[in-house]
C-alpha cells in the first residue's frame, strides 16, 4: 500500500477544541467534548474536567453579555428620561388602588 492511498489507516484522532472566544464556540466545544467522551476519543475523567472548565467559561461569557445588555438598557433609560418620554406606566404615576 502506498503512502498516499485513501484506504491507509490513520492513528488515533487528535482531540482539539479550537477557538473559545465566543459563547457559541464554547457551547460547540462542550458538545464536541461530550461526543469525544462517548466515542472513546478521550477519557471520561479528562472530558469531565474539560467540560467543567468550559462550563465556567460559558458562565463568564453569559455574565459579560448580560452586563453589556444591562449597561445598554441603562443608557437607553437615561436617554428616555432626559427627553421627558416615558413608556408604560411608572409606579409614581399610578393611581392608588384601595381594597374593596
C-alpha positions, -999 to +999 in steps of 0.1 A: +000+000+000+014+034-009+016+063+015-010+083-005-036+055-005-070+067+006-075+034+025-045+039+047-054+036+083-046+067+103-036+068+140-060+078+168-079+111+163-064+141+180-088+160+202-087+197+196-113+223+207-103+253+186-111+289+194-131+296+225-137+334+222-174+335+219-204+319+237-213+299+206-177+285+203-178+274+239-211+257+235-198+239+204-167+228+223-189+213+251-208+193+225-176+182+209-161+171+242-192+151+252-192+133+218-154+126+222-161+110+256-189+090+241-169+075+213-138+069+234-115+095+218-108+110+252-110+095+287-142+103+306-123+118+336-104+142+313-136+150+294-154+159+326-126+182+336-127+199+302-165+202+304-162+217+339-138+244+326-159+251+295-189+254+318-171+281+338-161+299+306-197+297+294-210+313+327-184+340+324-193+349+288-230+349+296-224+372+326-204+396+305-231+396+278-258+403+305-237+431+319-233+447+285-271+445+279-278+460+314-254+489+306-271+495+273-306+494+289-294+519+315-281+542+287-315+539+269-334+546+301-313+577+307-319+589+271-357+584+276-357+603+310-336+632+295-361+636+267-391+635+291-406+605+275-419+575+293-430+542+280-456+523+301-468+534+334-442+542+361-451+535+397-452+571+407-479+579+382-503+551+391-535+559+410-537+545+444-555+512+445-577+507+475-590+475+489-626+466+482 
